[in-house]
Amino acid sequence: MTIGEVSKKYDITTDTLRYYERIGLIPPVPRKKNGIRDYDETACGWVSFVKCMRSAGVQIEALIEYVALMQTNSGLERRKKILIEQRTRLQKQAEHLKSTIERLDYKINHYDELFAGG
């Protein structure tokens, strides 16, 4: 797939895809003989993975380290630790969001009671 096709498929700008590759957030994408990126299934899998992780708030630095370790096929324990650390961060964020939603629900219900009584 071309970078434009991948951009549309994953709703990511071509500039973002190039940036992700440049900083090591996704491994180098295979290229055709003329130098144009040719996203294969593996490259698209990385784009999908990174998009999912970034949209959840996973840190870029952690993902870069993870990708680097994957490329060298080393650091199994470190890779697992990175994922556990990021999962823990996301769990804390989810708990905070849940608490905030509960507080908002309380406030909304309060207004509903005021409207019903007034």
BALOBA-1460 file (C-alpha; in Angstrom, 3 decimals):
// residues 118
<rec num="1" residu="m" x="0.000" y="0.000" z="0.000"/>
<rec num="2" residu="t" x="1.129" y="3.535" z="-0.616"/>
<rec num="3" residu="i" x="1.513" y="6.034" z="2.200"/>
<rec num="4" residu="g" x="-1.633" y="7.781" z="0.942"/>
<rec num="5" residu="e" x="-3.651" y="4.557" z="1.139"/>
<rec num="6" residu="v" x="-2.370" y="3.833" z="4.638"/>
<rec num="7" residu="s" x="-3.132" y="7.412" z="5.633"/>
<rec num="8" residu="k" x="-6.759" y="6.992" z="4.576"/>
<rec num="9" residu="k" x="-7.127" y="3.489" z="6.008"/>
<rec num="10" residu="y" x="-5.903" y="4.466" z="9.482"/>
<rec num="11" residu="d" x="-6.991" y="8.113" z="9.425"/>
<rec num="12" residu="i" x="-3.443" y="9.356" z="10.029"/>
<rec num="13" residu="t" x="-1.808" y="12.091" z="7.987"/>
<rec num="14" residu="t" x="1.060" y="11.180" z="5.698"/>
<rec num="15" residu="d" x="3.230" y="13.630" z="7.644"/>
<rec num="16" residu="t" x="2.440" y="11.754" z="10.857"/>
<rec num="17" residu="l" x="3.296" y="8.423" z="9.247"/>
<rec num="18" residu="r" x="6.643" y="9.796" z="8.066"/>
<rec num="19" residu="y" x="7.282" y="11.279" z="11.515"/>
<rec num="20" residu="y" x="6.463" y="7.982" z="13.252"/>
<rec num="21" residu="e" x="8.954" y="6.207" z="11.006"/>
<rec num="22" residu="r" x="11.622" y="8.899" z="11.390"/>
<rec num="23" residu="i" x="11.562" y="8.803" z="15.202"/>
<rec num="24" residu="g" x="11.411" y="5.015" z="15.381"/>
<rec num="25" residu="l" x="7.814" y="4.751" z="16.533"/>
<rec num="26" residu="i" x="7.256" y="2.304" z="13.691"/>
<rec num="27" residu="p" x="10.011" y="0.240" z="12.089"/>
<rec num="28" residu="p" x="11.352" y="1.333" z="8.699"/>
<rec num="29" residu="v" x="8.726" y="0.712" z="6.026"/>
<rec num="30" residu="p" x="9.768" y="-1.406" z="3.035"/>
<rec num="31" residu="r" x="10.353" y="0.621" z="-0.129"/>
<rec num="32" residu="k" x="9.960" y="-0.039" z="-3.800"/>
<rec num="33" residu="k" x="12.992" y="0.204" z="-6.087"/>
<rec num="34" residu="n" x="12.120" y="3.840" z="-6.772"/>
<rec num="35" residu="g" x="12.230" y="4.616" z="-3.027"/>
<rec num="36" residu="i" x="8.486" y="4.976" z="-2.482"/>
<rec num="37" residu="r" x="7.187" y="3.449" z="0.741"/>
<rec num="38" residu="d" x="5.349" y="0.169" z="0.193"/>
<rec num="39" residu="y" x="3.422" y="-0.676" z="3.356"/>
<rec num="40" residu="d" x="3.044" y="-4.416" z="3.690"/>
<rec num="41" residu="e" x="0.932" y="-6.304" z="6.237"/>
<rec num="42" residu="t" x="3.642" y="-6.066" z="8.887"/>
<rec num="43" residu="a" x="4.086" y="-2.314" z="8.452"/>
<rec num="44" residu="c" x="0.321" y="-1.795" z="8.571"/>
<rec num="45" residu="g" x="0.201" y="-3.887" z="11.730"/>
<rec num="46" residu="w" x="2.699" y="-1.513" z="13.349"/>
<rec num="47" residu="v" x="0.702" y="1.516" z="12.247"/>
<rec num="48" residu="s" x="-2.456" y="0.004" z="13.716"/>
<rec num="49" residu="f" x="-0.678" y="-0.889" z="16.967"/>
<rec num="50" residu="v" x="0.887" y="2.552" z="17.385"/>
<rec num="51" residu="k" x="-2.351" y="4.350" z="16.546"/>
<rec num="52" residu="c" x="-4.195" y="2.307" z="19.166"/>
<rec num="53" residu="m" x="-1.518" y="2.877" z="21.804"/>
<rec num="54" residu="r" x="-1.201" y="6.617" z="21.101"/>
<rec num="55" residu="s" x="-4.955" y="7.177" z="21.125"/>
<rec num="56" residu="a" x="-5.007" y="5.562" z="24.557"/>
<rec num="57" residu="g" x="-2.265" y="7.902" z="25.756"/>
<rec num="58" residu="v" x="0.672" y="5.504" z="25.801"/>
<rec num="59" residu="q" x="3.901" y="7.497" z="25.952"/>
<rec num="60" residu="i" x="5.865" y="7.940" z="22.734"/>
<rec num="61" residu="e" x="9.170" y="7.256" z="24.489"/>
<rec num="62" residu="a" x="7.929" y="3.911" z="25.795"/>
<rec num="63" residu="l" x="6.698" y="2.902" z="22.361"/>
<rec num="64" residu="i" x="9.966" y="3.898" z="20.704"/>
<rec num="65" residu="e" x="11.890" y="1.756" z="23.183"/>
<rec num="66" residu="y" x="9.467" y="-1.129" z="22.670"/>
<rec num="67" residu="v" x="9.781" y="-0.947" z="18.866"/>
<rec num="68" residu="a" x="13.587" y="-0.786" z="19.083"/>
<rec num="69" residu="l" x="13.641" y="-3.893" z="21.265"/>
<rec num="70" residu="m" x="11.277" y="-5.687" z="18.896"/>
<rec num="71" residu="q" x="13.522" y="-4.884" z="15.930"/>
<rec num="72" residu="t" x="16.539" y="-6.398" z="17.627"/>
<rec num="73" residu="n" x="14.426" y="-9.322" z="18.794"/>
<rec num="74" residu="s" x="15.779" y="-8.869" z="22.296"/>
<rec num="75" residu="g" x="14.775" y="-7.674" z="25.719"/>
<rec num="76" residu="l" x="11.741" y="-9.891" z="26.251"/>
<rec num="77" residu="e" x="11.550" y="-8.986" z="29.932"/>
<rec num="78" residu="r" x="11.984" y="-5.267" z="29.216"/>
<rec num="79" residu="r" x="9.323" y="-5.346" z="26.499"/>
<rec num="80" residu="k" x="6.899" y="-6.974" z="28.905"/>
<rec num="81" residu="k" x="7.796" y="-4.448" z="31.606"/>
<rec num="82" residu="i" x="7.140" y="-1.537" z="29.226"/>
<rec num="83" residu="l" x="3.692" y="-2.896" z="28.429"/>
<rec num="84" residu="i" x="2.910" y="-3.498" z="32.111"/>
<rec num="85" residu="e" x="4.043" y="0.029" z="33.037"/>
<rec num="86" residu="q" x="1.890" y="1.585" z="30.338"/>
<rec num="87" residu="r" x="-1.082" y="-0.585" z="31.308"/>
<rec num="88" residu="t" x="-0.717" y="0.542" z="34.920"/>
<rec num="89" residu="r" x="-0.646" y="4.201" z="33.815"/>
<rec num="90" residu="l" x="-3.774" y="3.684" z="31.726"/>
<rec num="91" residu="q" x="-5.558" y="1.911" z="34.591"/>
<rec num="92" residu="k" x="-4.867" y="4.880" z="36.860"/>
<rec num="93" residu="q" x="-6.142" y="7.266" z="34.183"/>
<rec num="94" residu="a" x="-9.265" y="5.124" z="33.744"/>
<rec num="95" residu="e" x="-9.916" y="5.206" z="37.496"/>
<rec num="96" residu="h" x="-9.529" y="8.979" z="37.487"/>
<rec num="97" residu="l" x="-11.898" y="9.305" z="34.535"/>
<rec num="98" residu="k" x="-14.428" y="7.025" z="36.226"/>
<rec num="99" residu="s" x="-14.313" y="9.167" z="39.348"/>
<rec num="100" residu="t" x="-14.765" y="12.333" z="37.301"/>
<rec num="101" residu="i" x="-17.710" y="10.832" z="35.408"/>
<rec num="102" residu="e" x="-19.338" y="9.817" z="38.691"/>
<rec num="103" residu="r" x="-18.933" y="13.364" z="39.978"/>
<rec num="104" residu="l" x="-20.439" y="14.793" z="36.794"/>
<rec num="105" residu="d" x="-23.349" y="12.340" z="37.042"/>
<rec num="106" residu="y" x="-23.973" y="13.511" z="40.596"/>
<rec num="107" residu="k" x="-24.052" y="17.134" z="39.458"/>
<rec num="108" residu="i" x="-26.305" y="16.358" z="36.490"/>
<rec num="109" residu="n" x="-28.709" y="14.457" z="38.743"/>
<rec num="110" residu="h" x="-28.746" y="17.430" z="41.099"/>
<rec num="111" residu="y" x="-29.870" y="19.667" z="38.226"/>
<rec num="112" residu="d" x="-32.492" y="17.113" z="37.201"/>
<rec num="113" residu="e" x="-33.870" y="17.241" z="40.768"/>
<rec num="114" residu="l" x="-33.916" y="21.056" z="40.705"/>
<rec num="115" residu="f" x="-35.774" y="21.084" z="37.372"/>
<rec num="116" residu="a" x="-38.255" y="18.452" z="38.545"/>
<rec num="117" residu="g" x="-38.983" y="20.340" z="41.761"/>
<rec num="118" residu="g" x="-39.151" y="23.816" z="40.261"/>
